[in-house]
Structure formats: structure tokens, C-alpha cells
Amino acid sequence: MLDDPVGSYGRFMTTQAPTTSLDRDTVDRLSAEFHRCFSEFKVAGDVFADDAFFDLLPPFWRFQQQGPGAAFTSQLESIAAGPVDIEVVRTVPTATGFVTEHIETQHTPAGLLTARRIHLCEVAGGRITGVTTYCNGSWDDALRARHAAEAPMIRP
């Protein structure tokens, strides 16, 4: 509620005490398998915890799922309009998992669609237990051209 000084979402916020990052080998393995979900629509059995929680925020929408990852990959496959390539921009270990960013390119009959996403992945016991994803939506040729003309990027 707007008149609530804590905010209706405030009760869900947590603070992490600084600790060491998750080990790089685990982060690299989980990140690679996580990103394969977006292009191959398959999930290795040891990537997600059986009760992993997915909180997905595309533009103007939000949905959640819970389970071992099959519903997550099915959702990804259902919205793919053609073959998908994933370019991993970066993956950064955190104290409780990792943050990763990718650019998705879908090769559709109508042309290329691109989307840029940030994923906050929580890890416990060597498996992803939670994913929060922010996505800028699918951009077609016309939107990419308009963006290039109106808001040229300084960095990729």
C-alpha cells in the first residue's frame, strides 16, 4: 500500500551479512547449465533444487513457479518463436549464489528478436534454489533501429 511506510513489499526484503563468495567452479558449472535452459529447453538433474523458486519479471508482468526446473524450461520453450542463441555477458559470484546477465536472440520467421536479462540465482548444497529474473522484453528489428537512432549506447 502506498500509505504504508514499510511498503507492501518491505516484509520480503532481506539483508545479507558479508561473507565469502561461492566457489568459482560451482558458479561456472551452474551458470553454464542455467543458460543452456534458455536455448536447449533442458535442465540437468543436478542444477535446480527439487523445490527451486522462480520469480520472473518480464515487462508489465510477473509470474512465479516452484519445482525442480521442468516447468521453468517448459515456459521458456513455450515463448520461444524460433531457435535461440544465448550470449552470456557476465556471471558474478555472490555470497549466496551468483548474478548473471545474458542476451537472448530468437531466430523467428519474422526476423530476430532480442532480449537482455539479469538473473539473481541463490544456491545451496551446490544447486540453484531460487531465481529472480528481470527482462527488458523482446526487441524486433524496428525497435532496435529506433533505439539505435534515439538512444545510442556508449558501451555494448
CNS distance restraints for C-alpha pairs under 8 A (distance, minus, plus):
assign (resid   1 and name CA) (resid   7 and name CA) 6.09 0.50 0.50
assign (resid   1 and name CA) (resid   8 and name CA) 5.47 0.50 0.50
assign (resid   2 and name CA) (resid   7 and name CA) 6.69 0.50 0.50
assign (resid   2 and name CA) (resid   8 and name CA) 7.91 0.50 0.50
assign (resid   3 and name CA) (resid   7 and name CA) 7.74 0.50 0.50
assign (resid   4 and name CA) (resid   8 and name CA) 6.94 0.50 0.50
assign (resid   6 and name CA) (resid  10 and name CA) 5.36 0.50 0.50
assign (resid   6 and name CA) (resid  11 and name CA) 7.66 0.50 0.50
assign (resid   7 and name CA) (resid  11 and name CA) 7.84 0.50 0.50
assign (resid   9 and name CA) (resid  13 and name CA) 7.12 0.50 0.50
assign (resid  18 and name CA) (resid  95 and name CA) 7.08 0.50 0.50
assign (resid  19 and name CA) (resid  95 and name CA) 5.59 0.50 0.50
assign (resid  20 and name CA) (resid  94 and name CA) 7.72 0.50 0.50
assign (resid  20 and name CA) (resid  95 and name CA) 5.44 0.50 0.50
assign (resid  21 and name CA) (resid  93 and name CA) 5.69 0.50 0.50
assign (resid  21 and name CA) (resid  94 and name CA) 4.81 0.50 0.50
assign (resid  21 and name CA) (resid  95 and name CA) 4.10 0.50 0.50
assign (resid  21 and name CA) (resid  96 and name CA) 7.02 0.50 0.50
assign (resid  21 and name CA) (resid  97 and name CA) 7.56 0.50 0.50
assign (resid  22 and name CA) (resid  26 and name CA) 7.26 0.50 0.50
assign (resid  22 and name CA) (resid  27 and name CA) 6.83 0.50 0.50
assign (resid  22 and name CA) (resid  93 and name CA) 5.91 0.50 0.50
assign (resid  22 and name CA) (resid  94 and name CA) 6.15 0.50 0.50
assign (resid  22 and name CA) (resid  95 and name CA) 5.67 0.50 0.50
assign (resid  22 and name CA) (resid  96 and name CA) 6.48 0.50 0.50
assign (resid  22 and name CA) (resid  97 and name CA) 5.98 0.50 0.50
assign (resid  22 and name CA) (resid  98 and name CA) 7.70 0.50 0.50
assign (resid  23 and name CA) (resid  27 and name CA) 6.42 0.50 0.50
assign (resid  23 and name CA) (resid  93 and name CA) 7.60 0.50 0.50
assign (resid  24 and name CA) (resid  28 and name CA) 5.96 0.50 0.50
assign (resid  24 and name CA) (resid  93 and name CA) 6.97 0.50 0.50
assign (resid  25 and name CA) (resid  29 and name CA) 6.16 0.50 0.50
assign (resid  26 and name CA) (resid  30 and name CA) 6.08 0.50 0.50
assign (resid  26 and name CA) (resid 126 and name CA) 6.67 0.50 0.50
assign (resid  27 and name CA) (resid  31 and name CA) 5.83 0.50 0.50
assign (resid  27 and name CA) (resid  93 and name CA) 6.41 0.50 0.50
assign (resid  27 and name CA) (resid  97 and name CA) 7.16 0.50 0.50
assign (resid  27 and name CA) (resid  98 and name CA) 6.63 0.50 0.50
assign (resid  28 and name CA) (resid  32 and name CA) 6.07 0.50 0.50
assign (resid  28 and name CA) (resid  91 and name CA) 7.94 0.50 0.50
assign (resid  29 and name CA) (resid  33 and name CA) 6.33 0.50 0.50
assign (resid  30 and name CA) (resid  34 and name CA) 5.86 0.50 0.50
assign (resid  30 and name CA) (resid  47 and name CA) 6.14 0.50 0.50
assign (resid  30 and name CA) (resid 127 and name CA) 7.40 0.50 0.50
assign (resid  30 and name CA) (resid 128 and name CA) 7.42 0.50 0.50
assign (resid  31 and name CA) (resid  35 and name CA) 6.14 0.50 0.50
assign (resid  31 and name CA) (resid  91 and name CA) 7.22 0.50 0.50
assign (resid  31 and name CA) (resid 100 and name CA) 7.41 0.50 0.50
assign (resid  32 and name CA) (resid  36 and name CA) 6.35 0.50 0.50
assign (resid  33 and name CA) (resid  37 and name CA) 6.74 0.50 0.50
assign (resid  33 and name CA) (resid  43 and name CA) 7.06 0.50 0.50
assign (resid  33 and name CA) (resid  44 and name CA) 6.94 0.50 0.50
assign (resid  33 and name CA) (resid  47 and name CA) 6.82 0.50 0.50
assign (resid  34 and name CA) (resid  38 and name CA) 7.63 0.50 0.50
assign (resid  34 and name CA) (resid  43 and name CA) 7.54 0.50 0.50
assign (resid  34 and name CA) (resid  47 and name CA) 7.27 0.50 0.50
assign (resid  35 and name CA) (resid  39 and name CA) 7.30 0.50 0.50
assign (resid  35 and name CA) (resid  86 and name CA) 7.10 0.50 0.50
assign (resid  35 and name CA) (resid  88 and name CA) 7.72 0.50 0.50
assign (resid  36 and name CA) (resid  40 and name CA) 5.63 0.50 0.50
assign (resid  36 and name CA) (resid  41 and name CA) 7.04 0.50 0.50
assign (resid  36 and name CA) (resid  42 and name CA) 7.14 0.50 0.50
assign (resid  36 and name CA) (resid  43 and name CA) 7.52 0.50 0.50
assign (resid  37 and name CA) (resid  41 and name CA) 4.56 0.50 0.50
assign (resid  37 and name CA) (resid  42 and name CA) 5.26 0.50 0.50
assign (resid  37 and name CA) (resid  43 and name CA) 5.77 0.50 0.50
assign (resid  37 and name CA) (resid  73 and name CA) 5.90 0.50 0.50
assign (resid  37 and name CA) (resid  76 and name CA) 7.81 0.50 0.50
assign (resid  38 and name CA) (resid  73 and name CA) 7.16 0.50 0.50
assign (resid  38 and name CA) (resid  76 and name CA) 6.30 0.50 0.50
assign (resid  38 and name CA) (resid  77 and name CA) 7.70 0.50 0.50
assign (resid  38 and name CA) (resid  84 and name CA) 7.26 0.50 0.50
assign (resid  38 and name CA) (resid  86 and name CA) 7.20 0.50 0.50
assign (resid  39 and name CA) (resid  83 and name CA) 7.26 0.50 0.50
assign (resid  39 and name CA) (resid  84 and name CA) 4.96 0.50 0.50
assign (resid  39 and name CA) (resid  85 and name CA) 5.94 0.50 0.50
assign (resid  39 and name CA) (resid  86 and name CA) 6.58 0.50 0.50
assign (resid  40 and name CA) (resid  84 and name CA) 8.00 0.50 0.50
assign (resid  41 and name CA) (resid  73 and name CA) 5.01 0.50 0.50
assign (resid  41 and name CA) (resid  74 and name CA) 6.83 0.50 0.50
assign (resid  41 and name CA) (resid  76 and name CA) 6.79 0.50 0.50
assign (resid  41 and name CA) (resid  77 and name CA) 5.88 0.50 0.50
assign (resid  42 and name CA) (resid  70 and name CA) 7.70 0.50 0.50
assign (resid  42 and name CA) (resid  73 and name CA) 6.29 0.50 0.50
assign (resid  43 and name CA) (resid  47 and name CA) 7.00 0.50 0.50
assign (resid  43 and name CA) (resid  69 and name CA) 6.71 0.50 0.50
assign (resid  43 and name CA) (resid  70 and name CA) 7.05 0.50 0.50
assign (resid  43 and name CA) (resid  73 and name CA) 7.15 0.50 0.50
assign (resid  46 and name CA) (resid 127 and name CA) 6.47 0.50 0.50
assign (resid  47 and name CA) (resid 126 and name CA) 7.87 0.50 0.50
assign (resid  47 and name CA) (resid 127 and name CA) 5.15 0.50 0.50
assign (resid  47 and name CA) (resid 128 and name CA) 6.00 0.50 0.50
assign (resid  48 and name CA) (resid  52 and name CA) 6.01 0.50 0.50
assign (resid  48 and name CA) (resid  68 and name CA) 5.48 0.50 0.50
assign (resid  48 and name CA) (resid  69 and name CA) 6.11 0.50 0.50
assign (resid  48 and name CA) (resid 127 and name CA) 5.12 0.50 0.50
assign (resid  48 and name CA) (resid 128 and name CA) 4.57 0.50 0.50
assign (resid  48 and name CA) (resid 129 and name CA) 6.11 0.50 0.50
assign (resid  49 and name CA) (resid  67 and name CA) 7.53 0.50 0.50
assign (resid  49 and name CA) (resid  68 and name CA) 5.61 0.50 0.50
assign (resid  49 and name CA) (resid 127 and name CA) 5.53 0.50 0.50
assign (resid  49 and name CA) (resid 128 and name CA) 5.82 0.50 0.50
assign (resid  49 and name CA) (resid 129 and name CA) 5.25 0.50 0.50
assign (resid  50 and name CA) (resid  67 and name CA) 5.41 0.50 0.50
assign (resid  50 and name CA) (resid  68 and name CA) 4.08 0.50 0.50
assign (resid  50 and name CA) (resid  69 and name CA) 7.77 0.50 0.50
assign (resid  51 and name CA) (resid  66 and name CA) 5.83 0.50 0.50
assign (resid  51 and name CA) (resid  67 and name CA) 4.39 0.50 0.50
assign (resid  51 and name CA) (resid  68 and name CA) 5.71 0.50 0.50
assign (resid  51 and name CA) (resid 129 and name CA) 7.01 0.50 0.50
assign (resid  52 and name CA) (resid  66 and name CA) 5.51 0.50 0.50
assign (resid  52 and name CA) (resid  67 and name CA) 5.16 0.50 0.50
assign (resid  52 and name CA) (resid  68 and name CA) 5.77 0.50 0.50
assign (resid  52 and name CA) (resid  69 and name CA) 7.14 0.50 0.50
assign (resid  52 and name CA) (resid 128 and name CA) 6.71 0.50 0.50
assign (resid  52 and name CA) (resid 129 and name CA) 4.31 0.50 0.50
assign (resid  52 and name CA) (resid 130 and name CA) 5.24 0.50 0.50
assign (resid  52 and name CA) (resid 131 and name CA) 7.77 0.50 0.50
assign (resid  53 and name CA) (resid  64 and name CA) 7.39 0.50 0.50
assign (resid  53 and name CA) (resid  65 and name CA) 6.03 0.50 0.50
assign (resid  53 and name CA) (resid  66 and name CA) 4.48 0.50 0.50
assign (resid  53 and name CA) (resid  67 and name CA) 6.65 0.50 0.50
assign (resid  53 and name CA) (resid 129 and name CA) 6.27 0.50 0.50
assign (resid  53 and name CA) (resid 130 and name CA) 4.60 0.50 0.50
assign (resid  53 and name CA) (resid 131 and name CA) 6.30 0.50 0.50
assign (resid  54 and name CA) (resid  64 and name CA) 5.41 0.50 0.50
assign (resid  54 and name CA) (resid  65 and name CA) 5.09 0.50 0.50
assign (resid  54 and name CA) (resid  66 and name CA) 6.03 0.50 0.50
assign (resid  54 and name CA) (resid  72 and name CA) 7.57 0.50 0.50
assign (resid  54 and name CA) (resid 130 and name CA) 5.81 0.50 0.50
assign (resid  54 and name CA) (resid 131 and name CA) 4.83 0.50 0.50
assign (resid  54 and name CA) (resid 132 and name CA) 6.06 0.50 0.50
assign (resid  54 and name CA) (resid 133 and name CA) 7.94 0.50 0.50
assign (resid  55 and name CA) (resid  62 and name CA) 7.40 0.50 0.50
assign (resid  55 and name CA) (resid  63 and name CA) 6.17 0.50 0.50
assign (resid  55 and name CA) (resid  64 and name CA) 4.63 0.50 0.50
assign (resid  55 and name CA) (resid  65 and name CA) 6.82 0.50 0.50
assign (resid  55 and name CA) (resid 130 and name CA) 7.93 0.50 0.50
assign (resid  55 and name CA) (resid 131 and name CA) 6.12 0.50 0.50
assign (resid  55 and name CA) (resid 132 and name CA) 4.72 0.50 0.50
assign (resid  55 and name CA) (resid 133 and name CA) 6.40 0.50 0.50
assign (resid  56 and name CA) (resid  62 and name CA) 5.72 0.50 0.50
assign (resid  56 and name CA) (resid  63 and name CA) 5.45 0.50 0.50
assign (resid  56 and name CA) (resid  64 and name CA) 6.08 0.50 0.50
assign (resid  56 and name CA) (resid 131 and name CA) 7.81 0.50 0.50
assign (resid  56 and name CA) (resid 132 and name CA) 5.79 0.50 0.50
assign (resid  56 and name CA) (resid 133 and name CA) 4.83 0.50 0.50
assign (resid  56 and name CA) (resid 134 and name CA) 6.55 0.50 0.50
assign (resid  57 and name CA) (resid  61 and name CA) 5.98 0.50 0.50
assign (resid  57 and name CA) (resid  62 and name CA) 4.53 0.50 0.50
assign (resid  57 and name CA) (resid  63 and name CA) 6.72 0.50 0.50
assign (resid  57 and name CA) (resid 132 and name CA) 7.70 0.50 0.50
assign (resid  57 and name CA) (resid 133 and name CA) 5.84 0.50 0.50
assign (resid  57 and name CA) (resid 134 and name CA) 5.00 0.50 0.50
assign (resid  57 and name CA) (resid 135 and name CA) 6.31 0.50 0.50
assign (resid  58 and name CA) (resid  62 and name CA) 6.34 0.50 0.50
assign (resid  58 and name CA) (resid 133 and name CA) 7.89 0.50 0.50
assign (resid  58 and name CA) (resid 134 and name CA) 6.11 0.50 0.50
assign (resid  58 and name CA) (resid 135 and name CA) 4.84 0.50 0.50
assign (resid  58 and name CA) (resid 136 and name CA) 6.51 0.50 0.50
assign (resid  58 and name CA) (resid 137 and name CA) 6.09 0.50 0.50
assign (resid  59 and name CA) (resid 135 and name CA) 6.60 0.50 0.50
assign (resid  59 and name CA) (resid 136 and name CA) 6.04 0.50 0.50
assign (resid  59 and name CA) (resid 137 and name CA) 5.87 0.50 0.50
assign (resid  65 and name CA) (resid  71 and name CA) 7.26 0.50 0.50
assign (resid  65 and name CA) (resid  72 and name CA) 7.12 0.50 0.50
assign (resid  67 and name CA) (resid  71 and name CA) 7.22 0.50 0.50
assign (resid  69 and name CA) (resid  73 and name CA) 6.29 0.50 0.50
assign (resid  70 and name CA) (resid  74 and name CA) 6.08 0.50 0.50
assign (resid  71 and name CA) (resid  75 and name CA) 6.08 0.50 0.50
assign (resid  72 and name CA) (resid  76 and name CA) 6.38 0.50 0.50
assign (resid  73 and name CA) (resid  77 and name CA) 6.14 0.50 0.50
assign (resid  74 and name CA) (resid  78 and name CA) 6.09 0.50 0.50
assign (resid  75 and name CA) (resid  79 and name CA) 6.53 0.50 0.50
assign (resid  76 and name CA) (resid  80 and name CA) 6.39 0.50 0.50
assign (resid  80 and name CA) (resid  84 and name CA) 7.31 0.50 0.50
assign (resid  80 and name CA) (resid 106 and name CA) 6.94 0.50 0.50
assign (resid  81 and name CA) (resid 106 and name CA) 6.67 0.50 0.50
assign (resid  81 and name CA) (resid 107 and name CA) 7.34 0.50 0.50
assign (resid  81 and name CA) (resid 108 and name CA) 5.50 0.50 0.50
assign (resid  82 and name CA) (resid 106 and name CA) 5.64 0.50 0.50
assign (resid  82 and name CA) (resid 107 and name CA) 5.07 0.50 0.50
assign (resid  82 and name CA) (resid 108 and name CA) 4.63 0.50 0.50
assign (resid  82 and name CA) (resid 109 and name CA) 7.44 0.50 0.50
assign (resid  83 and name CA) (resid 106 and name CA) 5.67 0.50 0.50
assign (resid  83 and name CA) (resid 107 and name CA) 5.34 0.50 0.50
assign (resid  83 and name CA) (resid 108 and name CA) 7.22 0.50 0.50
assign (resid  84 and name CA) (resid 104 and name CA) 6.75 0.50 0.50
assign (resid  84 and name CA) (resid 105 and name CA) 5.61 0.50 0.50
assign (resid  84 and name CA) (resid 106 and name CA) 4.47 0.50 0.50
assign (resid  84 and name CA) (resid 107 and name CA) 6.32 0.50 0.50
assign (resid  85 and name CA) (resid 104 and name CA) 5.82 0.50 0.50
assign (resid  85 and name CA) (resid 105 and name CA) 5.17 0.50 0.50
assign (resid  85 and name CA) (resid 106 and name CA) 6.51 0.50 0.50
assign (resid  86 and name CA) (resid 102 and name CA) 6.53 0.50 0.50
assign (resid  86 and name CA) (resid 103 and name CA) 5.81 0.50 0.50
assign (resid  86 and name CA) (resid 104 and name CA) 4.71 0.50 0.50
assign (resid  86 and name CA) (resid 105 and name CA) 6.46 0.50 0.50
assign (resid  87 and name CA) (resid 102 and name CA) 5.47 0.50 0.50
assign (resid  87 and name CA) (resid 103 and name CA) 5.16 0.50 0.50
assign (resid  87 and name CA) (resid 104 and name CA) 6.49 0.50 0.50
assign (resid  88 and name CA) (resid 100 and name CA) 7.62 0.50 0.50
assign (resid  88 and name CA) (resid 101 and name CA) 6.11 0.50 0.50
assign (resid  88 and name CA) (resid 102 and name CA) 4.34 0.50 0.50
assign (resid  88 and name CA) (resid 103 and name CA) 6.53 0.50 0.50
assign (resid  89 and name CA) (resid 100 and name CA) 7.58 0.50 0.50
assign (resid  89 and name CA) (resid 101 and name CA) 5.40 0.50 0.50
assign (resid  89 and name CA) (resid 102 and name CA) 5.14 0.50 0.50
assign (resid  89 and name CA) (resid 103 and name CA) 7.07 0.50 0.50
assign (resid  90 and name CA) (resid 100 and name CA) 5.64 0.50 0.50
assign (resid  90 and name CA) (resid 101 and name CA) 5.51 0.50 0.50
assign (resid  90 and name CA) (resid 102 and name CA) 7.21 0.50 0.50
assign (resid  91 and name CA) (resid  98 and name CA) 6.70 0.50 0.50
assign (resid  91 and name CA) (resid  99 and name CA) 5.68 0.50 0.50
assign (resid  91 and name CA) (resid 100 and name CA) 4.14 0.50 0.50
assign (resid  91 and name CA) (resid 101 and name CA) 6.50 0.50 0.50
assign (resid  92 and name CA) (resid  98 and name CA) 5.43 0.50 0.50
assign (resid  92 and name CA) (resid  99 and name CA) 5.23 0.50 0.50
assign (resid  92 and name CA) (resid 100 and name CA) 6.25 0.50 0.50
assign (resid  93 and name CA) (resid  97 and name CA) 5.99 0.50 0.50
assign (resid  93 and name CA) (resid  98 and name CA) 4.20 0.50 0.50
assign (resid  93 and name CA) (resid  99 and name CA) 6.49 0.50 0.50
assign (resid  94 and name CA) (resid  98 and name CA) 4.86 0.50 0.50
assign (resid  94 and name CA) (resid  99 and name CA) 7.06 0.50 0.50
assign (resid  96 and name CA) (resid 122 and name CA) 5.64 0.50 0.50
assign (resid  96 and name CA) (resid 123 and name CA) 5.90 0.50 0.50
assign (resid  96 and name CA) (resid 124 and name CA) 7.54 0.50 0.50
assign (resid  97 and name CA) (resid 120 and name CA) 7.88 0.50 0.50
assign (resid  97 and name CA) (resid 121 and name CA) 5.61 0.50 0.50
assign (resid  97 and name CA) (resid 122 and name CA) 4.50 0.50 0.50
assign (resid  97 and name CA) (resid 123 and name CA) 4.64 0.50 0.50
assign (resid  97 and name CA) (resid 124 and name CA) 7.77 0.50 0.50
assign (resid  97 and name CA) (resid 128 and name CA) 7.79 0.50 0.50
assign (resid  98 and name CA) (resid 120 and name CA) 6.27 0.50 0.50
assign (resid  98 and name CA) (resid 121 and name CA) 5.34 0.50 0.50
assign (resid  98 and name CA) (resid 122 and name CA) 6.69 0.50 0.50
assign (resid  98 and name CA) (resid 123 and name CA) 7.79 0.50 0.50
assign (resid  99 and name CA) (resid 118 and name CA) 7.16 0.50 0.50
assign (resid  99 and name CA) (resid 119 and name CA) 5.65 0.50 0.50
assign (resid  99 and name CA) (resid 120 and name CA) 4.61 0.50 0.50
assign (resid  99 and name CA) (resid 121 and name CA) 6.01 0.50 0.50
assign (resid 100 and name CA) (resid 118 and name CA) 5.86 0.50 0.50
assign (resid 100 and name CA) (resid 119 and name CA) 5.29 0.50 0.50
assign (resid 100 and name CA) (resid 120 and name CA) 6.71 0.50 0.50
assign (resid 100 and name CA) (resid 121 and name CA) 7.86 0.50 0.50
assign (resid 101 and name CA) (resid 116 and name CA) 7.40 0.50 0.50
assign (resid 101 and name CA) (resid 117 and name CA) 5.60 0.50 0.50
assign (resid 101 and name CA) (resid 118 and name CA) 4.49 0.50 0.50
assign (resid 101 and name CA) (resid 119 and name CA) 6.25 0.50 0.50
assign (resid 102 and name CA) (resid 116 and name CA) 5.87 0.50 0.50
assign (resid 102 and name CA) (resid 117 and name CA) 5.51 0.50 0.50
assign (resid 102 and name CA) (resid 118 and name CA) 6.78 0.50 0.50
assign (resid 103 and name CA) (resid 114 and name CA) 6.87 0.50 0.50
assign (resid 103 and name CA) (resid 115 and name CA) 5.67 0.50 0.50
assign (resid 103 and name CA) (resid 116 and name CA) 4.48 0.50 0.50
assign (resid 103 and name CA) (resid 117 and name CA) 6.46 0.50 0.50
assign (resid 104 and name CA) (resid 113 and name CA) 7.99 0.50 0.50
assign (resid 104 and name CA) (resid 114 and name CA) 5.45 0.50 0.50
assign (resid 104 and name CA) (resid 115 and name CA) 5.13 0.50 0.50
assign (resid 104 and name CA) (resid 116 and name CA) 6.31 0.50 0.50
assign (resid 104 and name CA) (resid 117 and name CA) 7.96 0.50 0.50
assign (resid 105 and name CA) (resid 112 and name CA) 6.50 0.50 0.50
assign (resid 105 and name CA) (resid 113 and name CA) 5.63 0.50 0.50
assign (resid 105 and name CA) (resid 114 and name CA) 4.51 0.50 0.50
assign (resid 105 and name CA) (resid 115 and name CA) 6.70 0.50 0.50
assign (resid 106 and name CA) (resid 112 and name CA) 5.65 0.50 0.50
assign (resid 106 and name CA) (resid 113 and name CA) 5.06 0.50 0.50
assign (resid 106 and name CA) (resid 114 and name CA) 6.36 0.50 0.50
assign (resid 107 and name CA) (resid 111 and name CA) 6.21 0.50 0.50
assign (resid 107 and name CA) (resid 112 and name CA) 4.97 0.50 0.50
assign (resid 107 and name CA) (resid 113 and name CA) 6.76 0.50 0.50
assign (resid 108 and name CA) (resid 112 and name CA) 5.87 0.50 0.50
assign (resid 108 and name CA) (resid 113 and name CA) 7.21 0.50 0.50
assign (resid 111 and name CA) (resid 140 and name CA) 7.16 0.50 0.50
assign (resid 111 and name CA) (resid 141 and name CA) 7.14 0.50 0.50
assign (resid 112 and name CA) (resid 140 and name CA) 6.05 0.50 0.50
assign (resid 112 and name CA) (resid 141 and name CA) 6.68 0.50 0.50
assign (resid 113 and name CA) (resid 138 and name CA) 5.47 0.50 0.50
assign (resid 113 and name CA) (resid 139 and name CA) 5.20 0.50 0.50
assign (resid 113 and name CA) (resid 140 and name CA) 4.76 0.50 0.50
assign (resid 113 and name CA) (resid 141 and name CA) 7.33 0.50 0.50
assign (resid 114 and name CA) (resid 137 and name CA) 7.79 0.50 0.50
assign (resid 114 and name CA) (resid 138 and name CA) 5.18 0.50 0.50
assign (resid 114 and name CA) (resid 139 and name CA) 5.04 0.50 0.50
assign (resid 114 and name CA) (resid 140 and name CA) 6.72 0.50 0.50
assign (resid 115 and name CA) (resid 135 and name CA) 6.82 0.50 0.50
assign (resid 115 and name CA) (resid 136 and name CA) 6.05 0.50 0.50
assign (resid 115 and name CA) (resid 137 and name CA) 5.39 0.50 0.50
assign (resid 115 and name CA) (resid 138 and name CA) 4.80 0.50 0.50
assign (resid 115 and name CA) (resid 139 and name CA) 6.26 0.50 0.50
assign (resid 116 and name CA) (resid 135 and name CA) 5.90 0.50 0.50
assign (resid 116 and name CA) (resid 136 and name CA) 5.78 0.50 0.50
assign (resid 116 and name CA) (resid 137 and name CA) 7.33 0.50 0.50
assign (resid 117 and name CA) (resid 133 and name CA) 6.76 0.50 0.50
assign (resid 117 and name CA) (resid 134 and name CA) 5.57 0.50 0.50
assign (resid 117 and name CA) (resid 135 and name CA) 4.43 0.50 0.50
assign (resid 117 and name CA) (resid 136 and name CA) 6.59 0.50 0.50
assign (resid 118 and name CA) (resid 133 and name CA) 5.71 0.50 0.50
assign (resid 118 and name CA) (resid 134 and name CA) 5.32 0.50 0.50
assign (resid 118 and name CA) (resid 135 and name CA) 6.68 0.50 0.50
assign (resid 119 and name CA) (resid 131 and name CA) 6.44 0.50 0.50
assign (resid 119 and name CA) (resid 132 and name CA) 5.59 0.50 0.50
assign (resid 119 and name CA) (resid 133 and name CA) 4.43 0.50 0.50
assign (resid 119 and name CA) (resid 134 and name CA) 6.53 0.50 0.50
assign (resid 120 and name CA) (resid 130 and name CA) 7.94 0.50 0.50
assign (resid 120 and name CA) (resid 131 and name CA) 5.59 0.50 0.50
assign (resid 120 and name CA) (resid 132 and name CA) 5.10 0.50 0.50
assign (resid 120 and name CA) (resid 133 and name CA) 6.46 0.50 0.50
assign (resid 121 and name CA) (resid 128 and name CA) 6.44 0.50 0.50
assign (resid 121 and name CA) (resid 129 and name CA) 7.47 0.50 0.50
assign (resid 121 and name CA) (resid 130 and name CA) 5.63 0.50 0.50
assign (resid 121 and name CA) (resid 131 and name CA) 4.56 0.50 0.50
assign (resid 121 and name CA) (resid 132 and name CA) 6.62 0.50 0.50
assign (resid 122 and name CA) (resid 128 and name CA) 5.70 0.50 0.50
assign (resid 122 and name CA) (resid 129 and name CA) 5.52 0.50 0.50
assign (resid 122 and name CA) (resid 130 and name CA) 4.91 0.50 0.50
assign (resid 122 and name CA) (resid 131 and name CA) 6.41 0.50 0.50
assign (resid 123 and name CA) (resid 127 and name CA) 5.40 0.50 0.50
assign (resid 123 and name CA) (resid 128 and name CA) 4.39 0.50 0.50
assign (resid 123 and name CA) (resid 129 and name CA) 5.35 0.50 0.50
assign (resid 123 and name CA) (resid 130 and name CA) 7.09 0.50 0.50
assign (resid 124 and name CA) (resid 128 and name CA) 6.55 0.50 0.50
assign (resid 124 and name CA) (resid 129 and name CA) 6.38 0.50 0.50
assign (resid 139 and name CA) (resid 143 and name CA) 5.68 0.50 0.50
assign (resid 139 and name CA) (resid 144 and name CA) 6.21 0.50 0.50
assign (resid 140 and name CA) (resid 144 and name CA) 6.20 0.50 0.50
assign (resid 141 and name CA) (resid 145 and name CA) 6.11 0.50 0.50
assign (resid 142 and name CA) (resid 146 and name CA) 6.13 0.50 0.50
assign (resid 143 and name CA) (resid 147 and name CA) 5.98 0.50 0.50
assign (resid 144 and name CA) (resid 148 and name CA) 6.12 0.50 0.50
assign (resid 145 and name CA) (resid 149 and name CA) 6.26 0.50 0.50
assign (resid 146 and name CA) (resid 150 and name CA) 6.02 0.50 0.50
assign (resid 147 and name CA) (resid 151 and name CA) 5.34 0.50 0.50
assign (resid 147 and name CA) (resid 152 and name CA) 6.87 0.50 0.50
assign (resid 148 and name CA) (resid 152 and name CA) 4.87 0.50 0.50
assign (resid 148 and name CA) (resid 153 and name CA) 7.39 0.50 0.50
